Amino acid sequence: MASPASSKKVVFAALAGNGLIAAIKFAAAAFTGSSAMLSEAVHSVVDTGNQALILYGMKRAARPADEAHPFGYGMELYFWTFVVAILIFAVGAGVSVYEGVEKIRHPHAVTNVYINYIVLGLALVFELAVWWIAVVEFRKVKGELSIFEAVRRSKDPALFTVLFEDTAAVLGLIIAFVGIYLGQLLDMPILDGVASVAIGAILALTAAFLAFECKGLLIGEAARNPVIDGIRDIVRATPGIIAVNELLTMHLGPTDILLNLSIDFADDLDAVQVEGAISGLEIRIKNAHPEVTRVFIEAQAWTAHQKSQQAAATTDDAPTTD
């Protein structure tokens, strides 16, 4: 699991890189009149703003719990990352497609085309550097999983958002270069607009994927299977425990997991022994899995637990009347 420090490192690198790239791209777009270059400039501005929002979300999420929010503010990071996905779609993709369509409707040749090539080349170097930093940090946490599967299981949106933004940025730069080059080679300035629309499509797909991932985190996702299995093994290895009635987990942040346990203890244990077993169990779980920050354990007989589950199911299935 990525540490907050490594996630911040990636975000700060992306913020610095995209801010510099955006200024260069806008200057080139104004000088040459390239629609694809303007789309790329807007793309970089959106990325820069997104990284600032992620840093803001990380700062807000780090606030300690209080009376109004007893479980802390960790999920604010998920909210601001969802806002980032909306901005990528609405601003980045929207402006790129609009500019591309306008260029297709009213094509005009790109002037001083070699300036675009130089700027795109420099931007590609910067973007690849930032992208590589994100890849290196992500490799530390993905283990044997593929990148796609690791993103699906990741609970740290700051890290995978920058990774996918930078991947989209690299692809966008390549498309912009190809569109401008083919437009010049074939004397078809319309291809500059086509490249801009293609960049917008990439941004829209990136935004949709990020929004989908953030939605799951906002709703509340369980801990990964290795964490759940590890907790279950610790509970089962504890003397005096007959069965685990229920084990529920939810991520309140990338490294903040809420755990609820319902356990059936042996009938021959007295209240003091049960309390001791619960205290020891909580300590062992937190030592083995530091990301589990809150543990709530309920002592309940298996039969009583089953009856309460059946009663809840009956209540849920009962017809309602207006």
C-alpha positions as CSV (number, residue, x, y, z in Angstrom):
1,M,0.0,0.0,0.0
2,A,1.4,3.4,-1.0
3,S,2.4,5.7,1.8
4,P,1.0,9.3,1.9
5,A,4.6,10.5,1.4
6,S,5.0,8.6,-1.9
7,S,1.6,9.7,-3.2
8,K,2.5,13.3,-2.5
9,K,5.8,12.9,-4.2
10,V,4.1,11.8,-7.4
11,V,1.5,14.6,-7.2
12,F,4.1,17.3,-6.6
13,A,6.1,16.1,-9.6
14,A,3.1,16.1,-11.8
15,L,2.0,19.6,-10.6
16,A,5.4,21.1,-11.4
17,G,5.8,19.3,-14.7
18,N,2.3,20.1,-16.0
19,G,2.5,23.8,-14.9
20,L,5.6,24.3,-17.0
21,I,4.3,22.4,-19.9
22,A,1.0,24.3,-20.0
23,A,2.8,27.7,-20.3
24,I,4.9,26.4,-23.2
25,K,2.0,24.9,-25.0
26,F,-0.2,28.0,-24.8
27,A,2.7,30.1,-26.2
28,A,3.1,27.6,-29.1
29,A,-0.7,27.4,-29.8
30,A,-0.9,31.3,-29.9
31,F,2.0,31.5,-32.2
32,T,1.1,28.7,-34.7
33,G,-2.7,28.5,-34.5
34,S,-2.7,24.8,-34.0
35,S,-6.0,23.4,-32.6
36,A,-4.3,20.2,-31.4
37,M,-1.7,22.3,-29.6
38,L,-4.4,24.4,-27.9
39,S,-6.2,21.2,-26.8
40,E,-2.9,20.0,-25.3
41,A,-2.4,23.3,-23.5
42,V,-5.9,23.1,-22.0
43,H,-5.2,19.5,-21.2
44,S,-2.1,20.5,-19.2
45,V,-3.9,23.3,-17.4
46,V,-6.6,20.9,-16.4
47,D,-4.0,18.4,-15.2
48,T,-2.3,21.1,-13.2
49,G,-5.5,22.1,-11.5
50,N,-6.3,18.5,-10.8
51,Q,-3.0,17.9,-9.0
52,A,-3.7,21.0,-6.9
53,L,-7.2,19.6,-6.0
54,I,-5.7,16.2,-5.1
55,L,-3.1,17.9,-2.8
56,Y,-6.0,19.9,-1.3
57,G,-7.9,16.7,-0.8
58,M,-4.9,15.0,0.8
59,K,-4.6,17.9,3.2
60,R,-8.3,17.9,4.1
61,A,-8.3,14.1,4.5
62,A,-5.4,14.2,7.0
63,R,-7.4,16.2,9.6
64,P,-8.0,14.3,12.9
65,A,-11.4,13.0,13.8
66,D,-13.7,15.3,15.7
67,E,-17.2,15.2,17.2
68,A,-18.9,16.0,13.8
69,H,-16.8,13.4,12.0
70,P,-15.9,10.7,14.5
71,F,-14.3,8.5,11.8
72,G,-12.2,11.3,10.4
73,Y,-12.1,13.0,7.1
74,G,-10.2,10.4,5.0
75,M,-12.9,10.0,2.4
76,E,-12.5,13.7,1.4
77,L,-9.7,12.5,-0.8
78,Y,-12.1,10.3,-2.7
79,F,-14.5,13.2,-3.1
80,W,-11.9,15.6,-4.5
81,T,-10.6,12.9,-6.8
82,F,-14.1,12.4,-8.2
83,V,-14.2,16.2,-8.8
84,V,-11.0,15.8,-10.7
85,A,-12.6,13.2,-13.0
86,I,-15.5,15.6,-13.7
87,L,-13.1,18.4,-14.6
88,I,-11.1,16.1,-16.9
89,F,-14.4,15.3,-18.7
90,A,-16.1,18.7,-18.7
91,V,-13.1,21.0,-19.3
92,G,-10.4,18.9,-20.8
93,A,-12.4,16.6,-23.1
94,G,-15.1,19.3,-23.7
95,V,-12.7,22.0,-24.9
96,S,-10.6,19.6,-26.9
97,V,-13.6,18.2,-28.8
98,Y,-15.0,21.7,-29.3
99,E,-11.7,23.1,-30.7
100,G,-11.3,20.1,-32.9
101,V,-14.8,20.3,-34.4
102,E,-14.3,24.1,-35.1
103,K,-11.0,23.3,-36.8
104,I,-12.7,20.6,-38.9
105,R,-15.5,23.0,-39.9
106,H,-13.1,25.8,-40.6
107,P,-9.7,24.3,-41.4
108,H,-6.7,26.5,-41.7
109,A,-3.0,25.7,-42.1
110,V,-0.8,25.6,-39.1
111,T,2.0,28.2,-39.3
112,N,5.5,27.8,-38.0
113,V,4.9,24.1,-37.6
114,Y,8.4,23.3,-36.5
115,I,7.8,25.3,-33.3
116,N,5.0,22.8,-32.5
117,Y,7.3,19.9,-33.1
118,I,9.9,21.4,-30.7
119,V,7.3,22.2,-28.0
120,L,5.7,18.7,-28.3
121,G,9.1,17.1,-28.1
122,L,10.0,19.0,-24.9
123,A,6.6,18.4,-23.4
124,L,6.9,14.7,-24.2
125,V,10.2,14.6,-22.3
126,F,8.7,16.3,-19.3
127,E,5.6,14.1,-19.3
128,L,7.6,10.9,-19.6
129,A,9.7,12.0,-16.7
130,V,6.6,12.6,-14.5
131,W,4.9,9.4,-15.8
132,W,8.0,7.4,-14.9
133,I,8.0,8.7,-11.4
134,A,4.3,7.6,-11.1
135,V,5.0,4.2,-12.6
136,V,8.0,3.6,-10.2
137,E,5.9,4.4,-7.1
138,F,3.0,2.4,-8.4
139,R,5.2,-0.7,-9.0
140,K,6.1,-0.6,-5.3
141,V,2.5,-1.3,-4.4
142,K,1.1,-3.4,-7.2
143,G,3.2,-6.5,-6.5
144,E,2.5,-9.3,-9.0
145,L,-0.7,-7.8,-10.2
146,S,-1.1,-6.2,-13.7
147,I,-1.3,-2.4,-13.7
148,F,-5.0,-2.5,-14.6
149,E,-5.8,-5.0,-11.8
150,A,-3.7,-3.1,-9.3
151,V,-5.7,0.1,-10.1
152,R,-8.9,-1.8,-9.7
153,R,-7.8,-2.9,-6.2
154,S,-6.0,0.3,-5.2
155,K,-7.5,2.4,-2.4
156,D,-5.2,5.4,-3.1
157,P,-6.8,7.5,-5.8
158,A,-4.0,10.2,-5.7
159,L,-1.5,7.7,-7.1
160,F,-3.5,6.1,-9.8
161,T,-5.1,9.3,-10.9
162,V,-1.7,10.9,-11.7
163,L,-0.7,7.7,-13.4
164,F,-3.7,7.7,-15.7
165,E,-3.6,11.4,-16.3
166,D,0.1,11.2,-17.3
167,T,-0.6,8.2,-19.5
168,A,-3.4,10.2,-21.3
169,A,-1.0,13.2,-21.6
170,V,1.7,11.1,-23.3
171,L,-0.9,9.6,-25.7
172,G,-2.3,13.1,-26.4
173,L,1.1,14.4,-27.2
174,I,1.8,11.6,-29.7
175,I,-1.6,12.1,-31.3
176,A,-1.0,15.9,-31.6
177,F,2.3,15.3,-33.2
178,V,0.9,12.8,-35.7
179,G,-2.1,15.1,-36.5
180,I,0.1,18.2,-37.1
181,Y,2.7,16.2,-39.1
182,L,0.1,14.5,-41.4
183,G,-1.7,17.7,-41.8
184,Q,1.5,19.3,-43.1
185,L,2.6,16.3,-45.2
186,L,-0.7,15.8,-46.9
187,D,-1.7,19.4,-47.0
188,M,-4.9,18.6,-45.0
189,P,-5.2,21.0,-42.1
190,I,-8.4,19.3,-41.1
191,L,-6.2,16.5,-39.6
192,D,-5.1,19.0,-36.9
193,G,-8.8,19.2,-35.8
194,V,-9.2,15.4,-36.0
195,A,-6.2,15.1,-33.6
196,S,-7.8,17.5,-31.2
197,V,-11.1,15.4,-31.2
198,A,-9.0,12.3,-30.6
199,I,-7.3,13.9,-27.7
200,G,-10.7,14.8,-26.3
201,A,-11.9,11.2,-26.7
202,I,-8.9,10.0,-24.7
203,L,-9.6,12.5,-21.9
204,A,-13.2,11.4,-21.8
205,L,-12.3,7.8,-21.5
206,T,-9.8,8.6,-18.7
207,A,-12.4,10.6,-16.9
208,A,-15.0,7.9,-17.1
209,F,-12.6,5.3,-15.7
210,L,-11.5,7.5,-12.9
211,A,-15.1,8.4,-12.0
212,F,-16.0,4.7,-11.9
213,E,-13.1,3.9,-9.6
214,C,-13.8,6.9,-7.3
215,K,-17.5,6.0,-7.2
216,G,-16.7,2.6,-5.6
217,L,-14.4,4.3,-3.0
218,L,-17.0,6.9,-2.2
219,I,-19.8,4.3,-1.7
220,G,-17.4,2.3,0.6
221,E,-15.1,-0.5,-0.5
222,A,-14.0,-3.4,1.6
223,A,-10.4,-4.1,2.4
224,R,-8.4,-6.3,0.0
225,N,-8.7,-10.1,0.4
226,P,-5.2,-10.6,1.9
227,V,-6.1,-8.2,4.7
228,I,-9.5,-9.9,5.4
229,D,-8.0,-13.4,5.3
230,G,-5.2,-12.2,7.6
231,I,-7.7,-10.9,10.1
232,R,-9.8,-14.0,9.9
233,D,-6.7,-16.2,10.6
234,I,-5.8,-14.1,13.7
235,V,-9.3,-14.4,15.0
236,R,-9.5,-18.2,14.5
237,A,-6.1,-18.7,16.1
238,T,-7.3,-17.0,19.3
239,P,-8.2,-19.4,22.1
240,G,-11.8,-19.4,23.3
241,I,-13.3,-18.3,20.0
242,I,-15.8,-20.8,18.4
243,A,-16.7,-19.0,15.2
244,V,-16.5,-15.7,13.3
245,N,-20.2,-14.7,12.8
246,E,-19.5,-11.7,10.6
247,L,-16.4,-9.7,9.4
248,L,-17.1,-6.4,7.8
249,T,-14.5,-3.9,6.6
250,M,-14.6,-0.5,4.9
251,H,-11.9,1.9,3.6
252,L,-12.3,5.3,5.1
253,G,-9.1,6.4,3.4
254,P,-6.2,4.7,1.6
255,T,-4.6,3.6,4.9
256,D,-7.6,3.9,7.2
257,I,-9.8,0.7,7.5
258,L,-12.8,0.3,9.7
259,L,-13.3,-3.3,11.0
260,N,-16.5,-4.7,12.6
261,L,-16.4,-8.2,14.0
262,S,-19.1,-10.4,15.4
263,I,-17.6,-13.4,17.3
264,D,-19.0,-16.4,19.1
265,F,-17.0,-17.0,22.2
266,A,-16.9,-20.3,24.2
267,D,-19.6,-20.6,26.8
268,D,-17.2,-21.4,29.6
269,L,-15.5,-18.0,29.3
270,D,-16.5,-15.4,31.9
271,A,-16.9,-11.7,31.2
272,V,-13.4,-10.8,32.3
273,Q,-11.9,-13.5,30.0
274,V,-14.0,-12.3,27.0
275,E,-12.9,-8.7,27.6
276,G,-9.3,-9.9,27.8
277,A,-9.7,-11.9,24.6
278,I,-11.2,-8.9,22.8
279,S,-8.4,-6.5,23.9
280,G,-5.7,-8.9,22.9
281,L,-7.4,-9.6,19.6
282,E,-7.6,-5.9,18.7
283,I,-3.9,-5.4,19.5
284,R,-2.8,-8.4,17.4
285,I,-5.0,-7.2,14.4
286,K,-3.6,-3.7,14.5
287,N,0.0,-4.9,14.8
288,A,-0.4,-7.2,11.8
289,H,-2.4,-4.7,9.8
290,P,-1.5,-1.1,10.8
291,E,-4.0,0.2,8.2
292,V,-6.8,-1.2,10.4
293,T,-7.3,1.9,12.6
294,R,-10.7,1.2,14.1
295,V,-11.8,-2.1,15.5
296,F,-15.3,-2.9,16.9
297,I,-15.9,-6.4,18.2
298,E,-19.2,-7.8,19.2
299,A,-19.6,-10.9,21.4
300,Q,-22.6,-12.8,20.1
301,A,-23.7,-16.5,20.0
302,W,-23.8,-18.0,16.5
303,T,-27.5,-18.9,16.9
304,A,-28.4,-15.4,18.1
305,H,-26.5,-13.9,15.2
306,Q,-28.4,-16.1,12.7
307,K,-31.7,-15.1,14.2
308,S,-30.9,-11.4,14.0
309,Q,-29.9,-11.9,10.3
310,Q,-33.1,-13.7,9.5
311,A,-35.1,-11.0,11.3
312,A,-33.4,-8.3,9.3
313,A,-34.0,-10.1,6.1
314,T,-37.7,-10.6,6.9
315,T,-38.0,-6.8,7.6
316,D,-36.3,-5.9,4.3
317,D,-38.5,-8.2,2.3
318,A,-41.7,-7.0,4.0
319,P,-44.0,-5.0,1.7
320,T,-44.3,-1.3,2.4
321,T,-47.5,0.8,2.3
322,D,-47.8,4.5,1.5
